[in-house]
Amino acid sequence: MADGDNKSANILAQETAQLEEQLQGWGEVILAGDQVLRWEKPWFPGALVGASTLLFMMVYYLDPSVLTGLSCSVMLLCLADYLVPTLAPRVFGSNKWSSEQQQRFHEICGNLVKTQRRVLGWWKRLFALKEEKPKMYFASVISSLVTVAWIGQQVHNLFLTYLIVSFLLLLPGLNQHGVISKYAGMAKREINKLLKQKEKKNE
């Protein structure tokens, strides 16, 4: 068991080191973005929602076709990929990082690798469920897709996308400040109360 844990830790360290090397040119931007996403200043949440709102208002006003929107998005990504590694050191100052900045960059890359592993783990579990319990897999997937389709029918596409993007932008800050754990704990307590009441009634 210990050998398996050591092997997993070594693979995680290797993947983190590879990602650090790939993102080295984006280091300053990633650290600045991390500070904003974790709400290191009290006005950062408002700035995130404001930027998201401005972007979606522009999309609503311009009303581009799907192909135009996709082409513009890829074009902006290509420009950023070309310009950011060149301009970031000039904008943010020196190329030399402090040990704290390097440590934080390492943590961010490690968290990205762990998140990728979690997503792949969920995907594998879904296919394992398909093999082990096909009826349960079919029922859960169909019911989830029907629910998502119903929500998509009730809410305008652009507004729904705006809500999802805004929530994802605020999620790291909500997690950092303990808001998610607080409400998740409240939800668990309420569910436990309901289950206890149900058990008492059954007795």
C-alpha positions in Angstrom: 0.0 0.0 0.0 2.8 2.4 0.9 4.6 1.6 -2.4 1.4 2.4 -4.3 1.1 5.7 -2.4 4.8 6.6 -3.1 4.3 5.7 -6.8 1.2 7.9 -7.0 3.0 10.8 -5.3 5.9 10.5 -7.6 3.7 10.5 -10.7 1.8 13.5 -9.3 5.1 15.3 -8.7 6.3 14.5 -12.3 3.0 15.8 -13.8 3.2 18.9 -11.7 6.8 19.6 -12.7 5.8 19.1 -16.4 2.9 21.5 -16.1 5.1 24.1 -14.3 7.5 23.9 -17.2 4.7 24.3 -19.8 3.1 27.3 -18.0 6.4 29.0 -17.0 5.8 31.9 -19.5 2.3 32.5 -18.0 3.6 32.4 -14.4 3.1 36.1 -13.5 -0.4 36.2 -15.1 -1.4 33.0 -13.3 -0.3 34.4 -10.0 -2.1 37.6 -10.6 -5.3 35.7 -11.7 -5.0 33.5 -8.6 -5.0 36.6 -6.3 -8.1 37.9 -8.0 -9.9 34.5 -8.0 -9.2 34.0 -4.3 -10.5 37.5 -3.4 -7.3 38.8 -1.8 -8.9 42.3 -1.9 -12.5 42.9 -1.0 -13.4 44.5 -4.3 -12.2 41.5 -6.4 -15.6 39.7 -6.4 -17.3 42.8 -7.8 -14.6 43.2 -10.4 -15.0 39.5 -11.5 -18.8 39.9 -11.8 -18.4 43.2 -13.5 -16.0 41.9 -16.1 -18.2 38.8 -16.7 -21.2 41.1 -17.1 -19.4 43.4 -19.5 -18.2 40.5 -21.7 -21.7 39.0 -21.9 -23.3 42.4 -22.6 -20.9 42.8 -25.5 -21.8 39.3 -26.8 -25.5 40.1 -26.5 -25.1 43.5 -28.2 -23.0 42.2 -31.1 -25.0 39.0 -31.4 -22.3 37.1 -33.3 -23.0 33.8 -35.1 -21.7 30.6 -33.5 -18.9 30.3 -36.1 -17.9 34.0 -35.6 -17.9 33.7 -31.8 -15.8 30.5 -32.0 -13.3 32.0 -34.5 -12.9 35.2 -32.4 -12.4 33.1 -29.2 -9.7 30.9 -30.8 -8.1 34.0 -32.3 -7.9 35.7 -28.9 -6.4 32.5 -27.3 -3.8 32.4 -30.1 -2.9 36.0 -29.5 -2.7 35.5 -25.8 -0.5 32.4 -26.2 1.9 34.4 -28.4 1.9 37.8 -26.6 1.6 36.9 -22.9 5.0 35.1 -22.4 6.7 38.0 -24.1 4.9 40.9 -22.5 4.2 39.5 -19.0 7.8 40.1 -17.7 7.7 43.7 -18.9 4.2 44.4 -17.4 4.8 42.7 -14.1 8.5 43.8 -13.7 11.4 41.6 -12.9 11.8 38.0 -14.2 13.1 37.0 -10.7 10.5 35.4 -8.5 10.5 35.2 -4.7 10.4 31.8 -3.0 6.8 32.5 -1.9 5.8 33.2 -5.5 7.5 30.0 -6.7 5.8 28.0 -4.0 2.4 29.4 -4.8 2.9 28.7 -8.5 3.9 25.1 -7.6 0.7 24.8 -5.5 -1.5 26.1 -8.3 0.0 23.6 -10.8 -0.4 20.8 -8.3 -4.0 21.8 -7.8 -4.6 21.8 -11.5 -3.1 18.3 -11.9 -5.2 17.0 -9.0 -8.4 18.6 -10.5 -7.6 16.9 -13.9 -7.1 13.6 -12.0 -10.5 14.0 -10.2 -12.3 14.7 -13.5 -10.7 11.6 -15.1 -11.6 9.6 -11.9 -15.3 10.6 -12.2 -15.3 9.8 -15.9 -13.8 6.3 -15.1 -16.4 5.8 -12.3 -19.2 6.6 -14.7 -18.0 3.9 -17.2 -17.4 1.5 -14.3 -21.1 2.1 -13.3 -22.1 1.4 -16.9 -20.4 -2.0 -16.7 -21.5 -3.0 -13.2 -25.0 -1.5 -13.0 -26.2 -0.6 -16.5 -29.8 0.1 -15.4 -28.8 2.5 -12.7 -26.3 4.1 -15.2 -29.0 4.5 -17.8 -31.6 5.9 -15.4 -29.2 8.4 -13.8 -27.7 9.7 -17.1 -31.1 10.0 -18.8 -32.7 11.8 -15.8 -29.7 14.2 -15.5 -29.8 15.0 -19.2 -33.6 15.5 -19.1 -33.2 17.9 -16.2 -30.4 19.9 -17.9 -32.5 20.0 -21.1 -35.5 21.3 -19.2 -33.4 24.0 -17.5 -32.0 25.0 -20.9 -35.5 25.3 -22.3 -36.7 27.5 -19.4 -33.7 29.9 -19.3 -32.2 31.9 -22.2 -28.9 30.3 -23.5 -26.8 33.4 -23.0 -28.1 34.2 -19.6 -27.6 30.6 -18.4 -24.0 30.7 -19.8 -23.5 34.0 -17.9 -24.7 32.5 -14.7 -22.5 29.4 -15.1 -19.4 31.5 -16.0 -20.0 33.9 -13.1 -20.4 31.1 -10.6 -17.2 29.4 -11.8 -15.3 32.6 -11.5 -16.5 33.1 -8.0 -16.1 29.5 -6.9 -12.4 29.7 -5.9 -13.1 32.7 -3.7 -16.2 31.2 -2.2 -14.2 28.1 -1.4 -11.2 30.1 0.0 -13.5 32.1 2.3 -15.3 29.0 3.6 -18.7 29.9 2.2 -19.2 26.6 0.4 -18.1 24.5 3.4 -20.5 26.5 5.6 -23.5 26.0 3.4 -22.6 22.4 2.6 -22.4 21.8 6.4 -25.8 23.4 6.9 -27.3 21.3 4.1 -25.8 18.1 5.6 -27.3 18.9 9.0 -30.7 19.5 7.5 -30.6 16.3 5.6 -29.5 14.4 8.7 -32.4 15.9 10.6 -34.9 14.9 8.0 -33.5 11.3 7.9 -33.7 11.1 11.7 -37.3 12.3 11.7 -38.1 9.7 9.0 -36.5 7.0 11.1 -38.5 8.0 14.2 -41.8 7.9 12.2 -40.9 4.4 10.8 -40.3 3.2 14.4 
